[in-house]
Amino acid sequence: MSTIMIQSTLIENLVQFAITDGNEVVEVSEGWAKVKQVVHMRRPLSPAVQDLATSQGLRHWSVEPTPHNKAEEGFTDDLDKVSVTFPCR
C-alpha cells in the first residue's frame, strides 16, 4: 500500500488508524462515478474506527447484500470524493 496515494487526508488518517487497530487494505480502486477513489478494507469496521470517522465528520453509509456482492459499510469524504469500505459482519 505504500506506493498508493490516498487522495483524502481524512480517509488516509482513518485508514492508518484502522491498520493500527488490526485491519488491512485489500485494494484501492479508482474511476467510480460518484467518487474518485475507494479504499477497500479486509475486516469489518471496529467501534474505535467508527468513532474516529464520526468525529472527523465523514459521511457514513451502508449497502445491503446482493446476489453478487456482500453487504458493506463505509465512510466518504464528500469534499475530496474518496471513500473507505468495510465488509459487514
MMTF fields as JSON, N, C-alpha, C and O atoms, coordinates in Angstrom:
{
  "mmtfVersion": "1.0.0",
  "mmtfProducer": "UNKNOWN",
  "numBonds": 355,
  "numAtoms": 356,
  "numGroups": 89,
  "numChains": 1,
  "numModels": 1,
  "chainsPerModel": [1],
  "groupsPerChain": [89],
  "chainIdList": ["A"],
  "bondAtomList": [4, 2, 8, 6, 12, 10, 16, 14, 20, 18, 24, 22, 28, 26, 32, 30, 36, 34, 40, 38, 44, 42, 48, 46, 52, 50, 56, 54, 60, 58, 64, 62, 68, 66, 72, 70, 76, 74, 80, 78, 84, 82, 88, 86, 92, 90, 96, 94, 100, 98, 104, 102, 108, 106, 112, 110, 116, 114, 120, 118, 124, 122, 128, 126, 132, 130, 136, 134, 140, 138, 144, 142, 148, 146, 152, 150, 156, 154, 160, 158, 164, 162, 168, 166, 172, 170, 176, 174, 180, 178, 184, 182, 188, 186, 192, 190, 196, 194, 200, 198, 204, 202, 208, 206, 212, 210, 216, 214, 220, 218, 224, 222, 228, 226, 232, 230, 236, 234, 240, 238, 244, 242, 248, 246, 252, 250, 256, 254, 260, 258, 264, 262, 268, 266, 272, 270, 276, 274, 280, 278, 284, 282, 288, 286, 292, 290, 296, 294, 300, 298, 304, 302, 308, 306, 312, 310, 316, 314, 320, 318, 324, 322, 328, 326, 332, 330, 336, 334, 340, 338, 344, 342, 348, 346, 352, 350],
  "bondOrderList": [1, 1, 1, 1, 1, 1, 1, 1, 1, 1, 1, 1, 1, 1, 1, 1, 1, 1, 1, 1, 1, 1, 1, 1, 1, 1, 1, 1, 1, 1, 1, 1, 1, 1, 1, 1, 1, 1, 1, 1, 1, 1, 1, 1, 1, 1, 1, 1, 1, 1, 1, 1, 1, 1, 1, 1, 1, 1, 1, 1, 1, 1, 1, 1, 1, 1, 1, 1, 1, 1, 1, 1, 1, 1, 1, 1, 1, 1, 1, 1, 1, 1, 1, 1, 1, 1, 1, 1],
  "groupList": [{"groupName": "MET", "atomNameList": ["N", "CA", "C", "O"], "elementList": ["N", "C", "C", "O"], "formalChargeList": [0, 0, 0, 0], "bondAtomList": [1, 0, 2, 1, 3, 2], "bondOrderList": [1, 1, 2], "singleLetterCode": "M", "chemCompType": "L-PEPTIDE LINKING"}, {"groupName": "SER", "atomNameList": ["N", "CA", "C", "O"], "elementList": ["N", "C", "C", "O"], "formalChargeList": [0, 0, 0, 0], "bondAtomList": [1, 0, 2, 1, 3, 2], "bondOrderList": [1, 1, 2], "singleLetterCode": "S", "chemCompType": "L-PEPTIDE LINKING"}, {"groupName": "THR", "atomNameList": ["N", "CA", "C", "O"], "elementList": ["N", "C", "C", "O"], "formalChargeList": [0, 0, 0, 0], "bondAtomList": [1, 0, 2, 1, 3, 2], "bondOrderList": [1, 1, 2], "singleLetterCode": "T", "chemCompType": "L-PEPTIDE LINKING"}, {"groupName": "ILE", "atomNameList": ["N", "CA", "C", "O"], "elementList": ["N", "C", "C", "O"], "formalChargeList": [0, 0, 0, 0], "bondAtomList": [1, 0, 2, 1, 3, 2], "bondOrderList": [1, 1, 2], "singleLetterCode": "I", "chemCompType": "L-PEPTIDE LINKING"}, {"groupName": "GLN", "atomNameList": ["N", "CA", "C", "O"], "elementList": ["N", "C", "C", "O"], "formalChargeList": [0, 0, 0, 0], "bondAtomList": [1, 0, 2, 1, 3, 2], "bondOrderList": [1, 1, 2], "singleLetterCode": "Q", "chemCompType": "L-PEPTIDE LINKING"}, {"groupName": "LEU", "atomNameList": ["N", "CA", "C", "O"], "elementList": ["N", "C", "C", "O"], "formalChargeList": [0, 0, 0, 0], "bondAtomList": [1, 0, 2, 1, 3, 2], "bondOrderList": [1, 1, 2], "singleLetterCode": "L", "chemCompType": "L-PEPTIDE LINKING"}, {"groupName": "GLU", "atomNameList": ["N", "CA", "C", "O"], "elementList": ["N", "C", "C", "O"], "formalChargeList": [0, 0, 0, 0], "bondAtomList": [1, 0, 2, 1, 3, 2], "bondOrderList": [1, 1, 2], "singleLetterCode": "E", "chemCompType": "L-PEPTIDE LINKING"}, {"groupName": "ASN", "atomNameList": ["N", "CA", "C", "O"], "elementList": ["N", "C", "C", "O"], "formalChargeList": [0, 0, 0, 0], "bondAtomList": [1, 0, 2, 1, 3, 2], "bondOrderList": [1, 1, 2], "singleLetterCode": "N", "chemCompType": "L-PEPTIDE LINKING"}, {"groupName": "VAL", "atomNameList": ["N", "CA", "C", "O"], "elementList": ["N", "C", "C", "O"], "formalChargeList": [0, 0, 0, 0], "bondAtomList": [1, 0, 2, 1, 3, 2], "bondOrderList": [1, 1, 2], "singleLetterCode": "V", "chemCompType": "L-PEPTIDE LINKING"}, {"groupName": "PHE", "atomNameList": ["N", "CA", "C", "O"], "elementList": ["N", "C", "C", "O"], "formalChargeList": [0, 0, 0, 0], "bondAtomList": [1, 0, 2, 1, 3, 2], "bondOrderList": [1, 1, 2], "singleLetterCode": "F", "chemCompType": "L-PEPTIDE LINKING"}, {"groupName": "ALA", "atomNameList": ["N", "CA", "C", "O"], "elementList": ["N", "C", "C", "O"], "formalChargeList": [0, 0, 0, 0], "bondAtomList": [1, 0, 2, 1, 3, 2], "bondOrderList": [1, 1, 2], "singleLetterCode": "A", "chemCompType": "L-PEPTIDE LINKING"}, {"groupName": "ASP", "atomNameList": ["N", "CA", "C", "O"], "elementList": ["N", "C", "C", "O"], "formalChargeList": [0, 0, 0, 0], "bondAtomList": [1, 0, 2, 1, 3, 2], "bondOrderList": [1, 1, 2], "singleLetterCode": "D", "chemCompType": "L-PEPTIDE LINKING"}, {"groupName": "GLY", "atomNameList": ["N", "CA", "C", "O"], "elementList": ["N", "C", "C", "O"], "formalChargeList": [0, 0, 0, 0], "bondAtomList": [1, 0, 2, 1, 3, 2], "bondOrderList": [1, 1, 2], "singleLetterCode": "G", "chemCompType": "PEPTIDE LINKING"}, {"groupName": "TRP", "atomNameList": ["N", "CA", "C", "O"], "elementList": ["N", "C", "C", "O"], "formalChargeList": [0, 0, 0, 0], "bondAtomList": [1, 0, 2, 1, 3, 2], "bondOrderList": [1, 1, 2], "singleLetterCode": "W", "chemCompType": "L-PEPTIDE LINKING"}, {"groupName": "LYS", "atomNameList": ["N", "CA", "C", "O"], "elementList": ["N", "C", "C", "O"], "formalChargeList": [0, 0, 0, 0], "bondAtomList": [1, 0, 2, 1, 3, 2], "bondOrderList": [1, 1, 2], "singleLetterCode": "K", "chemCompType": "L-PEPTIDE LINKING"}, {"groupName": "HIS", "atomNameList": ["N", "CA", "C", "O"], "elementList": ["N", "C", "C", "O"], "formalChargeList": [0, 0, 0, 0], "bondAtomList": [1, 0, 2, 1, 3, 2], "bondOrderList": [1, 1, 2], "singleLetterCode": "H", "chemCompType": "L-PEPTIDE LINKING"}, {"groupName": "ARG", "atomNameList": ["N", "CA", "C", "O"], "elementList": ["N", "C", "C", "O"], "formalChargeList": [0, 0, 0, 0], "bondAtomList": [1, 0, 2, 1, 3, 2], "bondOrderList": [1, 1, 2], "singleLetterCode": "R", "chemCompType": "L-PEPTIDE LINKING"}, {"groupName": "PRO", "atomNameList": ["N", "CA", "C", "O"], "elementList": ["N", "C", "C", "O"], "formalChargeList": [0, 0, 0, 0], "bondAtomList": [1, 0, 2, 1, 3, 2], "bondOrderList": [1, 1, 2], "singleLetterCode": "P", "chemCompType": "L-PEPTIDE LINKING"}, {"groupName": "CYS", "atomNameList": ["N", "CA", "C", "O"], "elementList": ["N", "C", "C", "O"], "formalChargeList": [0, 0, 0, 0], "bondAtomList": [1, 0, 2, 1, 3, 2], "bondOrderList": [1, 1, 2], "singleLetterCode": "C", "chemCompType": "L-PEPTIDE LINKING"}],
  "groupTypeList": [0, 1, 2, 3, 0, 3, 4, 1, 2, 5, 3, 6, 7, 5, 8, 4, 9, 10, 3, 2, 11, 12, 7, 6, 8, 8, 6, 8, 1, 6, 12, 13, 10, 14, 8, 14, 4, 8, 8, 15, 0, 16, 16, 17, 5, 1, 17, 10, 8, 4, 11, 5, 10, 2, 1, 4, 12, 5, 16, 15, 13, 1, 8, 6, 17, 2, 17, 15, 7, 14, 10, 6, 6, 12, 9, 2, 11, 11, 5, 11, 14, 8, 1, 8, 2, 9, 17, 18, 16],
  "groupIdList": [1, 2, 3, 4, 5, 6, 7, 8, 9, 10, 11, 12, 13, 14, 15, 16, 17, 18, 19, 20, 21, 22, 23, 24, 25, 26, 27, 28, 29, 30, 31, 32, 33, 34, 35, 36, 37, 38, 39, 40, 41, 42, 43, 44, 45, 46, 47, 48, 49, 50, 51, 52, 53, 54, 55, 56, 57, 58, 59, 60, 61, 62, 63, 64, 65, 66, 67, 68, 69, 70, 71, 72, 73, 74, 75, 76, 77, 78, 79, 80, 81, 82, 83, 84, 85, 86, 87, 88, 89],
  "secStructList": [7, 6, 6, 7, 7, 7, 1, 7, 2, 2, 2, 2, 2, 2, 2, 2, 2, 2, 2, 2, 6, 6, 7, 7, 3, 3, 3, 3, 3, 3, 7, 7, 1, 1, 7, 1, 3, 3, 3, 3, 3, 1, 1, 7, 7, 7, 2, 2, 2, 2, 2, 2, 2, 2, 2, 6, 6, 7, 3, 3, 3, 3, 3, 7, 7, 7, 1, 1, 1, 7, 7, 3, 3, 3, 3, 3, 3, 6, 6, 6, 6, 3, 3, 3, 3, 3, 3, 7, 7],
  "xCoordList": [0.796, 0.0, 0.847, 0.34, 2.071, 2.918, 3.082, 3.422, 2.853, 3.003, 1.718, 1.736, 0.602, -0.672, -0.951, -0.898, -1.247, -1.56, -3.07, -3.797, -3.533, -4.949, -5.206, -4.51, -6.208, -6.421, -7.259, -7.81, -7.362, -8.059, -7.27, -6.977, -6.936, -6.21, -7.066, -6.555, -8.357, -9.241, -9.343, -9.274, -9.503, -9.582, -8.229, -8.174, -7.145, -5.796, -5.6, -5.112, -5.977, -5.841, -6.695, -6.259, -7.916, -8.8, -8.236, -8.266, -7.726, -7.13, -5.917, -5.774, -5.06, -3.883, -4.295, -3.684, -5.34, -5.841, -6.401, -6.153, -7.158, -7.721, -6.611, -6.747, -5.528, -4.39, -3.78, -3.481, -3.594, -3.04, -4.03, -3.642, -5.313, -6.364, -6.508, -7.387, -5.651, -5.647, -6.267, -6.368, -6.684, -7.273, -6.187, -5.037, -6.529, -5.565, -6.285, -7.454, -5.578, -6.12, -6.055, -5.021, -7.168, -7.215, -6.813, -5.976, -7.416, -7.088, -7.581, -8.384, -7.092, -7.57, -7.999, -7.212, -9.266, -9.778, -10.136, -10.461, -10.067, -10.35, -11.288, -11.513, -11.838, -12.675, -14.155, -14.896, -14.607, -16.022, -16.787, -16.2, -18.08, -18.904, -19.046, -18.97, -19.251, -19.523, -18.332, -18.345, -17.319, -16.097, -14.881, -14.956, -13.762, -12.532, -11.822, -11.152, -11.973, -11.152, -11.902, -12.609, -11.741, -12.311, -11.22, -10.55, -11.053, -10.112, -10.921, -11.831, -10.592, -11.317, -10.523, -9.363, -11.171, -10.525, -10.93, -12.003, -10.072, -10.291, -11.311, -12.154, -11.255, -12.081, -13.202, -13.121, -14.246, -15.337, -14.87, -13.801, -15.686, -15.447, -15.446, -16.363, -14.433, -14.383, -15.022, -15.084, -15.496, -16.075, -15.094, -15.503, -13.819, -12.827, -12.672, -12.584, -12.639, -12.518, -13.794, -13.729, -14.942, -16.201, -16.254, -16.7, -15.806, -15.778, -14.897, -15.276, -13.717, -12.813, -13.454, -13.414, -14.036, -14.657, -15.786, -15.913, -16.596, -17.707, -17.194, -17.745, -16.145, -15.594, -14.973, -14.873, -14.552, -13.965, -15.021, -14.695, -16.284, -17.354, -17.514, -18.138, -16.958, -17.116, -18.54, -19.124, -19.086, -20.449, -20.443, -19.729, -21.252, -21.374, -22.438, -23.429, -22.233, -23.198, -23.102, -22.112, -24.135, -24.115, -24.934, -25.839, -24.592, -25.292, -25.66, -24.873, -26.874, -27.365, -26.671, -26.189, -26.619, -26.015, -26.886, -28.103, -26.233, -26.922, -26.476, -25.586, -27.062, -26.595, -25.117, -24.477, -24.576, -23.191, -22.21, -20.998, -22.718, -21.838, -22.28, -23.472, -21.312, -21.592, -21.996, -21.709, -22.657, -23.024, -21.752, -20.779, -21.771, -20.614, -21.075, -22.198, -20.179, -20.423, -19.128, -18.052, -19.241, -18.034, -18.288, -19.342, -17.29, -17.334, -16.829, -15.972, -17.379, -16.973, -16.588, -17.278, -15.477, -15.068, -15.69, -15.152, -16.818, -17.542, -16.795, -17.013, -15.929, -15.155, -14.122, -14.023, -13.352, -12.324, -12.832, -12.122, -14.063, -14.69, -13.878, -13.548, -13.572, -12.841, -13.598, -14.082, -13.698, -14.412, -13.515, -12.509, -13.913, -13.308, -14.459, -15.493, -14.294, -15.352, -14.869, -13.723, -15.77, -15.504, -16.595, -17.761, -16.242, -17.288, -18.124, -17.601, -19.409, -20.261, -20.042, -19.626, -20.312, -20.177, -21.204, -21.243],
  "yCoordList": [-1.184, 0.0, 1.26, 2.328, 1.179, 2.366, 3.1, 4.283, 2.443, 3.106, 3.783, 4.522, 3.544, 4.133, 5.357, 5.296, 6.465, 7.689, 7.81, 7.86, 7.855, 8.076, 9.567, 10.385, 9.922, 11.304, 12.13, 13.161, 11.692, 12.428, 12.263, 11.145, 13.368, 13.31, 12.659, 11.883, 12.964, 12.379, 10.864, 10.131, 10.394, 8.946, 8.293, 7.202, 8.936, 8.409, 8.225, 7.183, 9.23, 9.133, 7.996, 7.262, 7.855, 6.79, 5.416, 4.5, 5.27, 4.004, 3.658, 2.512, 4.613, 4.362, 3.941, 3.053, 4.59, 4.208, 2.789, 1.999, 2.453, 1.107, 0.055, -1.033, 0.381, -0.546, -0.777, -1.916, 0.285, 0.111, -0.61, -1.174, -0.592, -1.272, -2.734, -3.441, -3.196, -4.6, -4.907, -6.075, -3.895, -4.123, -4.02, -3.725, -4.257, -4.093, -3.736, -4.072, -3.055, -2.66, -3.849, -4.508, -4.117, -5.171, -4.578, -5.137, -3.438, -2.767, -1.327, -0.957, -0.539, 0.82, 0.888, 0.625, 1.245, 1.303, 2.742, 3.556, 3.025, 4.37, 4.294, 3.222, 5.456, 5.521, 5.318, 5.007, 5.48, 5.339, 6.575, 7.641, 6.434, 7.545, 8.68, 9.849, 8.357, 9.394, 9.747, 10.778, 8.922, 9.205, 8.907, 8.125, 9.544, 9.344, 8.058, 7.432, 7.669, 6.578, 5.89, 6.539, 4.556, 3.781, 2.882, 2.153, 2.944, 2.087, 0.941, 1.177, -0.295, -1.48, -2.142, -2.513, -2.283, -2.885, -4.357, -4.748, -5.171, -6.615, -6.981, -7.849, -6.354, -6.752, -5.739, -4.594, -6.165, -5.245, -4.034, -4.036, -3.033, -1.776, -2.01, -2.639, -1.514, -1.623, -0.377, 0.671, -0.485, 0.684, 1.856, 3.01, 1.579, 2.655, 3.416, 4.644, 2.683, 3.325, 4.104, 5.202, 3.55, 4.256, 5.557, 6.584, 5.519, 6.735, 7.805, 8.976, 7.413, 8.379, 8.977, 10.193, 8.146, 8.624, 9.599, 10.636, 9.269, 10.135, 11.469, 12.521, 11.428, 12.668, 13.556, 14.769, 12.967, 13.741, 14.281, 15.019, 13.919, 14.423, 13.702, 14.231, 12.498, 11.725, 11.165, 10.815, 11.083, 10.577, 9.048, 8.407, 8.479, 7.024, 6.533, 7.223, 5.35, 4.739, 3.224, 2.695, 2.539, 1.071, 0.587, 1.273, -0.616, -1.239, -2.664, -3.392, -3.035, -4.39, -5.36, -4.949, -6.63, -7.607, -7.801, -7.616, -8.175, -8.528, -9.942, -10.488, -10.536, -11.868, -11.878, -12.93, -10.723, -10.668, -10.017, -10.168, -9.291, -8.56, -8.739, -8.839, -8.778, -8.86, -7.481, -6.459, -7.469, -6.207, -5.498, -6.136, -4.187, -3.405, -2.069, -1.625, -1.445, -0.104, 0.67, 0.091, 1.964, 2.762, 4.225, 4.627, 5.007, 6.449, 7.141, 6.623, 8.325, 9.11, 10.515, 11.154, 10.981, 12.375, 13.048, 12.953, 13.724, 14.314, 15.471, 15.757, 16.135, 17.236, 16.709, 17.216, 15.688, 15.13, 13.978, 13.512, 13.517, 12.434, 11.137, 10.535, 10.735, 9.489, 8.724, 9.32, 7.409, 6.567, 5.45, 5.093, 4.914, 3.689, 2.747, 3.176, 1.466, 0.496, -0.696, -1.132, -1.198, -2.329, -3.378, -3.017, -4.679, -5.696, -5.69, -5.421, -5.983, -6.088, -7.438, -8.395, -7.51, -8.763, -9.772, -10.883],
  "zCoordList": [0.0, 0.0, 0.0, -0.343, 0.359, 0.473, -0.851, -0.846, -1.981, -3.276, -3.742, -4.726, -3.052, -3.443, -2.578, -1.349, -3.244, -2.52, -2.371, -3.363, -1.139, -0.878, -1.024, -0.421, -1.828, -2.236, -1.265, -1.649, -0.021, 1.037, 2.33, 2.751, 2.943, 4.218, 5.298, 6.107, 5.32, 6.334, 6.171, 7.157, 4.949, 4.712, 4.975, 5.543, 4.575, 4.849, 6.351, 6.791, 7.136, 8.595, 9.153, 10.04, 8.629, 9.085, 8.729, 9.552, 7.518, 7.083, 7.947, 8.372, 8.207, 9.048, 10.459, 11.053, 10.993, 12.314, 12.268, 13.179, 11.21, 11.071, 11.003, 11.563, 10.326, 10.233, 11.609, 11.967, 12.381, 13.734, 14.643, 15.666, 14.268, 15.023, 14.577, 15.071, 13.645, 13.248, 11.899, 11.524, 11.162, 9.843, 8.779, 9.102, 7.53, 6.441, 5.149, 4.961, 4.271, 2.982, 2.031, 1.915, 1.354, 0.338, -1.006, -1.715, -1.353, -2.61, -2.56, -1.703, -3.481, -3.701, -5.155, -6.065, -5.359, -6.731, -7.085, -6.221, -8.373, -8.863, -10.053, -10.615, -10.437, -11.619, -11.359, -12.291, -10.136, -9.808, -10.265, -10.451, -10.444, -10.941, -9.927, -10.304, -8.653, -7.66, -6.783, -6.111, -6.778, -6.018, -6.894, -7.842, -6.556, -7.329, -6.937, -7.758, -5.675, -5.152, -4.016, -3.245, -3.918, -2.824, -2.252, -2.985, -0.933, -0.224, 0.384, 1.179, 0.014, 0.466, 1.599, 1.424, 2.762, 3.929, 4.051, 3.59, 4.67, 4.778, 5.861, 5.633, 7.01, 8.149, 8.405, 7.96, 9.125, 9.449, 10.255, 10.865, 10.233, 10.932, 12.439, 12.968, 13.126, 14.584, 15.206, 14.563, 16.452, 17.124, 17.22, 17.09, 17.444, 17.558, 16.241, 16.235, 15.129, 13.813, 13.503, 12.952, 13.85, 13.62, 14.424, 13.912, 15.665, 16.487, 15.865, 15.825, 15.376, 14.751, 13.498, 13.305, 12.657, 11.414, 11.721, 11.07, 12.702, 13.083, 13.61, 13.286, 14.419, 14.975, 13.902, 14.088, 12.779, 11.681, 10.724, 9.794, 10.944, 10.093, 8.77, 7.851, 8.657, 7.424, 7.351, 8.377, 6.161, 5.959, 5.975, 5.203, 6.869, 6.987, 6.005, 5.764, 5.442, 4.534, 4.667, 5.174, 4.209, 4.196, 3.003, 2.53, 2.528, 1.411, 1.797, 2.401, 1.431, 1.673, 0.714, -0.341, 1.073, 0.159, -1.084, -1.052, -2.162, -3.41, -3.78, -3.128, -4.791, -5.204, -5.616, -5.589, -5.994, -6.479, -5.511, -5.668, -4.506, -3.589, -2.146, -1.859, -1.246, 0.178, 0.704, 0.081, 1.843, 2.489, 2.928, 3.33, 2.848, 3.294, 3.838, 3.599, 4.572, 5.079, 4.986, 4.839, 5.07, 4.97, 5.226, 5.72, 4.875, 5.079, 3.828, 3.111, 3.582, 2.429, 2.858, 3.653, 2.318, 2.415, 1.191, 0.088, 1.384, 0.257, -0.39, -1.568, 0.342, -0.227, -1.228, -2.346, -0.825, -1.698, -2.565, -3.456, -2.305, -3.077, -3.03, -4.052, -1.78, -1.531, -0.446, 0.516, -0.604, 0.354, 0.869, 0.255, 2.012, 2.555, 2.854, 3.367, 2.539, 2.717, 3.557, 3.453, 4.378, 5.254, 5.032, 4.875, 5.015, 4.916, 6.194, 7.276, 6.076, 7.268, 7.929, 7.277, 9.177, 9.943, 9.505, 10.035]
}
